Amino acid sequence: MAVGDPHELAYPVHPLAEPHSFEVTLSQYETAIARAIARLQDWGLQLSPTSRIASYRDLLRESVKRDLPYAPTRELEKLSFVLLEIFEIIEVVEAIETPSTRELRRLALLVKGGIHPDDETSSPGRDAQYELWLHAFLRKKGLPCLLGDPDLRLRWQGTTIPLEAKRPGSLKSLDDRYRKALHQLDPYPQGGIVALSLDLLLRPRGKVLYAESPLQASELMDLIFLQHAKALISQDSPLTKRGGGRNAIGFLFTGKLPAFIREHGAFAAEFRQELLWAASDPRRVILAGLRSVVSSYVPLDGAAAS
């Protein structure tokens, strides 16, 4: 199966992440995560004092009191991951008005897990968080979607498209996650999308993106993200080897990295998304125009890929 190549003549349409000093960011996030915790509790979810989200809140409160510019680099790197996680959790919570039963089940999982994503060998909490974040992201783009079985059901131009979300922890686990997604899409002959989080594949364990300026951070993120996207659609990739004749006709790659901007001595976050498809599968027509809605990249002439 040949998968559509990332457009060679594309440019990023996302705004540059605005860097903020740690002091400003921590204060803002401390307020936001407290508000998110209050909403979760209003929905009947009990958060233990040692839960991941409660630990984030406590870590922020402690960090606000410290002189962070003189903290060890490793500590600042760890804190940048916490800020990225909080940003995602806030997006998830704020996207839900009255949670459905399925949303409550995933939210109950979301609070579990370790503080740093690299410290986990099993990640049901962050896997649920990825599904919930995709739900929030797609709805923010104006796309109706519901959590369910499969993970998401997306409405696009009068068609319901099933979507399975996977968050491989390494290139080694990518094949297993993808095979599971293919199996889960077997009941949907019209075809569906596999969403793959590249968060843990874009960087060495424990490392963040270092850049001299916001522009350089954006350029480096584009380079890293598109290199990995191209590798995932190469002839040696599981997506190419296992996809032929199956129901995965679309691939939504997402990636998030925390970044340190030396020019400002500040934290920023870089986000990217790209939608590709099985080039030879006629069912791909149900995805026509969707890339221009969800992708960080568009053709230079502004036309949607087909």
C-alpha positions as CSV (number, residue, x, y, z in Angstrom):
1,M,0.0,0.0,0.0
2,A,1.4,3.4,-1.0
3,V,0.6,6.2,1.4
4,G,0.4,9.8,0.2
5,D,3.7,11.6,0.7
6,P,3.8,14.9,2.7
7,H,3.3,17.7,0.2
8,E,6.6,18.8,-1.1
9,L,5.4,22.3,-1.5
10,A,3.8,23.0,1.8
11,Y,4.3,25.6,4.4
12,P,3.3,25.7,8.1
13,V,0.0,27.5,8.8
14,H,0.2,27.3,12.6
15,P,1.2,30.5,14.5
16,L,4.5,30.4,16.3
17,A,4.2,29.3,19.9
18,E,4.4,32.4,22.0
19,P,7.2,32.0,24.6
20,H,6.5,33.0,28.2
21,S,8.8,33.2,31.2
22,F,8.4,30.3,33.6
23,E,7.2,32.7,36.3
24,V,4.3,34.0,34.2
25,T,3.5,30.6,32.7
26,L,3.5,28.8,36.1
27,S,1.1,31.3,37.6
28,Q,-1.3,31.1,34.7
29,Y,-1.2,27.3,34.7
30,E,-1.6,27.0,38.4
31,T,-4.9,28.8,38.2
32,A,-6.0,26.8,35.1
33,I,-5.2,23.4,36.5
34,A,-7.0,24.3,39.8
35,R,-10.1,25.2,37.7
36,A,-9.8,21.9,35.7
37,I,-9.6,19.9,38.9
38,A,-12.7,21.7,40.3
39,R,-14.6,20.8,37.1
40,L,-13.5,17.1,37.3
41,Q,-14.7,17.0,40.9
42,D,-18.0,18.6,39.9
43,W,-18.5,15.8,37.5
44,G,-18.2,13.3,40.3
45,L,-14.6,12.2,39.8
46,Q,-12.6,11.7,42.9
47,L,-9.0,12.7,42.7
48,S,-6.6,11.3,45.3
49,P,-4.0,13.7,46.7
50,T,-1.4,11.5,44.9
51,S,-3.1,11.5,41.5
52,R,-1.2,12.8,38.5
53,I,-3.2,16.0,38.1
54,A,-3.1,16.8,41.8
55,S,0.7,16.2,41.7
56,Y,0.9,18.7,38.8
57,R,-1.0,21.3,40.8
58,D,1.3,20.8,43.9
59,L,4.4,20.9,41.7
60,L,3.3,24.2,40.2
61,R,2.6,25.7,43.6
62,E,6.0,24.7,44.8
63,S,7.7,26.0,41.7
64,V,6.0,29.4,41.8
65,K,7.8,30.0,45.1
66,R,11.2,29.2,43.8
67,D,13.9,31.1,41.8
68,L,13.5,29.0,38.7
69,P,16.1,30.7,36.4
70,Y,18.7,29.2,38.7
71,A,17.2,25.7,38.9
72,P,19.1,22.8,37.4
73,T,18.4,22.3,33.7
74,R,17.0,18.8,34.3
75,E,14.5,20.2,36.7
76,L,13.4,22.8,34.2
77,E,13.1,20.2,31.4
78,K,10.9,18.1,33.7
79,L,8.7,21.1,34.5
80,S,8.3,21.9,30.8
81,F,6.7,18.4,30.3
82,V,4.4,19.1,33.2
83,L,3.3,22.4,31.5
84,L,2.7,20.6,28.2
85,E,0.6,17.9,29.9
86,I,-1.4,20.6,31.8
87,F,-2.0,22.5,28.6
88,E,-3.4,19.3,27.0
89,I,-5.6,18.4,30.1
90,I,-7.0,22.0,30.2
91,E,-8.0,21.7,26.5
92,V,-9.7,18.3,27.2
93,V,-11.7,19.6,30.2
94,E,-12.7,22.9,28.6
95,A,-14.0,21.1,25.5
96,I,-16.5,19.1,27.6
97,E,-19.8,20.7,28.7
98,T,-21.6,17.8,30.3
99,P,-19.6,14.6,30.0
100,S,-21.2,11.5,28.6
101,T,-20.7,8.1,30.3
102,R,-17.9,7.2,27.9
103,E,-16.2,10.6,28.5
104,L,-16.4,10.0,32.3
105,R,-14.8,6.6,32.0
106,R,-11.9,8.1,30.0
107,L,-11.6,11.1,32.4
108,A,-11.3,8.6,35.3
109,L,-8.4,7.0,33.5
110,L,-6.8,10.4,32.6
111,V,-5.9,11.2,36.2
112,K,-3.7,8.1,36.5
113,G,-0.1,7.7,35.6
114,G,3.3,9.1,36.4
115,I,4.4,12.7,36.4
116,H,6.8,12.3,33.4
117,P,5.7,10.4,30.3
118,D,9.2,8.7,30.0
119,D,8.8,7.2,33.4
120,E,6.0,4.9,32.4
121,T,6.1,1.3,31.1
122,S,2.3,1.2,30.8
123,S,0.2,4.4,30.1
124,P,-3.6,3.9,30.2
125,G,-4.0,7.4,31.6
126,R,-2.1,9.1,28.9
127,D,-3.6,6.8,26.2
128,A,-7.1,8.0,27.4
129,Q,-5.8,11.5,27.5
130,Y,-4.7,11.3,23.8
131,E,-8.2,10.1,22.8
132,L,-9.8,12.9,24.8
133,W,-7.4,15.5,23.3
134,L,-8.1,14.3,19.8
135,H,-11.8,14.7,20.6
136,A,-11.2,18.3,21.8
137,F,-8.9,19.1,18.9
138,L,-11.3,17.9,16.2
139,R,-14.3,19.7,17.8
140,K,-12.2,22.9,18.0
141,K,-11.7,22.5,14.3
142,G,-15.5,22.5,13.9
143,L,-15.7,18.8,13.2
144,P,-18.5,16.9,15.0
145,C,-17.2,13.8,16.7
146,L,-18.2,11.4,19.4
147,L,-16.2,9.2,21.7
148,G,-17.2,5.5,21.5
149,D,-16.2,2.3,19.8
150,P,-14.1,2.8,17.8
151,D,-12.3,5.5,19.8
152,L,-13.9,8.3,17.8
153,R,-16.6,8.7,15.2
154,L,-16.0,11.7,13.1
155,R,-18.6,13.4,10.9
156,W,-17.3,14.8,7.6
157,Q,-19.4,15.9,4.6
158,G,-22.3,13.7,5.6
159,T,-20.2,10.6,6.3
160,T,-19.3,9.0,9.6
161,I,-15.6,8.1,9.7
162,P,-14.3,5.7,12.4
163,L,-11.0,6.8,14.0
164,E,-8.7,4.7,16.2
165,A,-6.1,6.5,18.3
166,K,-2.8,5.0,19.2
167,R,0.1,6.4,21.2
168,P,3.2,4.1,20.7
169,G,5.9,4.5,23.3
170,S,8.6,3.5,20.8
171,L,9.3,2.5,17.2
172,K,9.3,-1.1,18.5
173,S,5.8,-0.8,19.9
174,L,4.5,1.0,16.8
175,D,3.9,-2.2,14.9
176,D,1.9,-3.8,17.7
177,R,-0.3,-0.6,18.1
178,Y,-0.9,-0.4,14.4
179,R,-1.9,-4.0,14.1
180,K,-4.4,-3.5,16.9
181,A,-5.8,-0.5,15.1
182,L,-6.2,-2.4,11.9
183,H,-8.0,-5.2,13.8
184,Q,-10.3,-2.6,15.4
185,L,-11.2,-1.1,12.0
186,D,-12.0,-4.5,10.5
187,P,-15.8,-4.0,11.1
188,Y,-15.8,-0.8,9.0
189,P,-15.5,-1.6,5.3
190,Q,-16.0,2.0,4.3
191,G,-12.6,2.7,5.8
192,G,-11.3,4.7,8.7
193,I,-8.5,6.7,10.1
194,V,-5.6,5.7,12.4
195,A,-4.4,8.6,14.5
196,L,-0.8,8.2,15.8
197,S,0.7,10.3,18.5
198,L,4.4,10.8,17.7
199,D,5.1,12.5,21.0
200,L,7.4,9.8,22.3
201,L,9.0,9.2,18.9
202,L,10.2,12.7,18.1
203,R,12.8,13.0,20.8
204,P,15.3,11.0,22.9
205,R,13.9,10.1,26.3
206,G,13.9,12.9,28.7
207,K,15.0,15.5,26.2
208,V,13.2,18.7,25.0
209,L,13.7,20.9,21.9
210,Y,16.3,23.6,22.4
211,A,16.3,26.6,20.1
212,E,17.8,30.1,19.9
213,S,14.6,31.8,18.9
214,P,10.9,31.0,18.4
215,L,11.4,30.9,14.6
216,Q,14.2,28.4,15.0
217,A,12.0,26.3,17.3
218,S,9.3,26.3,14.7
219,E,11.7,25.3,11.9
220,L,13.3,22.6,13.9
221,M,9.9,21.1,14.9
222,D,8.8,21.1,11.2
223,L,12.0,19.3,10.2
224,I,11.7,16.7,13.0
225,F,8.0,16.1,12.5
226,L,8.1,15.8,8.7
227,Q,11.2,13.5,8.8
228,H,9.3,11.1,11.1
229,A,6.1,11.4,9.0
230,K,8.1,10.4,5.9
231,A,9.7,7.5,7.7
232,L,6.3,6.2,8.7
233,I,5.1,6.1,5.1
234,S,8.3,4.6,3.7
235,Q,8.3,1.1,2.1
236,D,9.8,-0.4,5.3
237,S,7.2,1.1,7.6
238,P,4.5,-1.1,9.2
239,L,1.9,1.3,7.8
240,T,3.0,0.4,4.3
241,K,3.7,-3.3,4.9
242,R,0.5,-4.2,6.9
243,G,-2.0,-1.8,5.4
244,G,-2.8,-3.3,2.0
245,G,-6.3,-4.6,1.8
246,R,-7.2,-3.4,5.2
247,N,-9.6,-0.6,6.4
248,A,-7.0,2.0,7.4
249,I,-7.3,4.5,4.6
250,G,-6.2,7.7,6.5
251,F,-3.4,8.5,8.9
252,L,-3.5,11.4,11.2
253,F,0.0,12.1,12.7
254,T,0.1,14.4,15.7
255,G,3.2,15.6,17.6
256,K,3.9,17.8,20.6
257,L,7.2,18.9,22.0
258,P,8.2,21.2,24.8
259,A,10.8,23.7,23.8
260,F,13.3,26.0,25.5
261,I,13.9,29.4,23.7
262,R,17.3,30.6,24.7
263,E,16.6,34.1,23.3
264,H,13.9,34.6,25.9
265,G,15.0,32.1,28.5
266,A,11.4,30.9,28.2
267,F,9.2,27.8,27.7
268,A,7.2,27.2,24.5
269,A,5.2,24.3,23.1
270,E,5.3,23.1,19.5
271,F,2.3,21.3,18.0
272,R,2.0,19.7,14.6
273,Q,-0.7,17.6,12.8
274,E,-0.7,16.0,9.3
275,L,-3.3,13.9,7.6
276,L,-2.2,11.5,4.8
277,W,-4.1,8.6,3.1
278,A,-3.7,5.4,1.1
279,A,-3.0,6.8,-2.4
280,S,-4.3,3.8,-4.3
281,D,-7.4,3.2,-2.2
282,P,-10.6,4.6,-3.9
283,R,-12.3,4.9,-0.5
284,R,-10.0,7.8,0.2
285,V,-12.5,10.1,-1.4
286,I,-14.4,10.3,1.9
287,L,-11.4,12.2,3.2
288,A,-11.4,14.8,0.4
289,G,-10.9,18.3,1.9
290,L,-10.3,17.1,5.4
291,R,-6.6,17.7,5.3
292,S,-7.0,21.4,4.8
293,V,-9.0,21.5,8.1
294,V,-6.8,19.4,10.4
295,S,-3.3,19.7,9.0
296,S,-0.6,22.1,10.1
297,Y,0.5,22.2,6.5
298,V,-1.3,23.2,3.3
299,P,-0.3,23.3,-0.4
300,L,1.2,26.6,-1.5
301,D,-1.8,27.3,-3.7
302,G,-4.2,26.7,-0.8
303,A,-5.9,23.8,-2.5
304,A,-6.8,20.7,-0.4
305,A,-4.9,17.6,-1.2
306,S,-6.8,14.8,-3.0
